[in-house]
Amino acid sequence: MTDLRKPLGREGELEAALYLMERGYSLRDRNWRSGHLELDLVAEYWGEIVFVEVKTRRDEQFLPAREAVSPRQVQNLHLAARDYLAQHGLLAQPYRFDLITVVGAAAPYRIDHYPAAF
C-alpha cells in the first residue's frame, strides 16, 4: 500500500517555501536534519531566523491543520533549532518558530501563516 501523505506533504512544503519567498523571506534550508530531529523549513526575514513547521492536509474534516502539532513535536522543533543555530554559528541571532498550514487536495491550496506560533 502506498503512503499518499508523503507526496502531499512534500507538495505542501514546496508551496510553503514559495509562499515565504514571495513575501521576502530568504530560504536557508529545507528538511534539515539532526539525528532523528527535522526542521521543515528554515528561512531568514529581516535578520531573524525563522523555523517553519509545515502541516499539510487534504481537508480539515477531523482536525484543523493548525492543531496537528503535538507538544512533543514542539519540543523536538526547539531541540532541532538549537542544533541548527549551534552548527551554523547563529546562537546570538534572533529567531522564532512559525507554523504554515497548507490545505487542499491540489493547487490552488489554502495557505495560512502563523508567525511566532510556538
C-alpha positions in Angstrom: 0.0 0.0 0.0 1.4 3.4 -1.0 1.6 6.2 1.6 -0.2 9.1 -0.2 0.7 11.6 2.6 4.4 11.9 1.6 3.8 13.4 -1.8 1.2 15.7 -0.4 3.5 16.7 2.4 6.3 17.4 0.0 4.0 19.5 -2.1 2.8 21.4 0.9 6.4 22.2 2.0 7.2 23.4 -1.6 4.1 25.6 -1.5 5.0 27.0 1.9 8.6 27.8 0.7 7.2 29.6 -2.4 4.8 31.5 -0.2 7.6 32.7 2.1 9.9 33.7 -0.8 7.1 35.7 -2.4 6.9 37.6 0.8 10.5 38.5 1.0 11.9 35.6 3.2 15.2 34.0 2.2 15.1 30.3 2.3 18.1 28.8 4.1 17.2 25.1 4.3 14.6 22.6 3.6 14.2 19.3 5.6 17.2 20.0 7.7 18.0 17.0 9.9 20.0 16.5 13.1 19.7 12.8 14.1 16.0 12.0 14.3 15.0 15.7 14.5 13.9 17.6 11.4 13.1 21.2 10.5 10.7 21.5 7.6 11.9 25.0 6.5 14.5 27.4 7.8 14.2 30.9 6.5 15.5 34.3 7.3 13.5 37.5 7.4 14.9 40.9 8.3 17.9 39.3 10.1 15.7 36.9 12.1 16.0 33.1 11.7 12.5 31.6 11.2 12.0 27.9 11.8 8.8 26.9 10.0 6.7 23.8 10.7 4.5 22.9 7.8 1.3 21.0 8.2 -0.4 19.8 5.0 -3.9 18.3 4.9 -6.2 17.4 2.1 -9.1 18.7 4.3 -9.8 19.6 7.9 -12.7 17.4 8.4 -11.4 15.8 11.6 -8.8 18.3 12.9 -7.8 21.8 11.9 -4.2 21.6 10.5 -3.0 24.2 13.0 -4.0 21.9 15.8 -2.0 19.0 14.4 1.3 19.9 16.2 1.7 18.0 19.4 3.6 19.2 22.4 6.3 16.6 21.7 6.7 18.0 18.1 7.1 21.5 19.5 9.8 20.2 21.9 11.6 18.5 19.1 11.4 21.7 17.0 13.1 23.6 19.8 15.8 20.9 20.1 16.4 20.8 16.3 16.5 24.6 16.2 19.1 24.8 18.9 21.2 22.3 17.0 20.8 24.3 13.8 21.8 27.6 15.4 24.8 26.0 17.1 26.0 24.2 13.9 25.7 27.4 11.8 27.2 29.7 14.4 24.0 31.6 14.9 23.4 31.3 18.6 23.3 35.1 19.0 20.9 35.5 16.1 17.2 36.3 16.9 14.8 33.5 15.9 11.2 32.5 16.1 9.0 29.5 15.3 6.2 29.8 12.7 3.5 27.5 11.5 2.3 27.3 7.9 -0.8 25.2 7.1 -1.5 24.1 3.6 -5.0 22.7 3.0 -6.4 21.1 -0.2 -6.1 18.1 -2.4 -4.5 20.1 -5.3 -3.4 23.6 -6.1 -4.6 26.2 -5.5 -4.2 25.4 -1.8 -5.3 27.5 1.1 -2.2 28.7 2.9 -2.3 30.2 6.4 0.8 31.6 8.1 1.0 31.8 11.9 4.1 33.8 12.9 5.6 33.1 16.3 3.2 30.1 16.7 5.3 28.2 19.3 
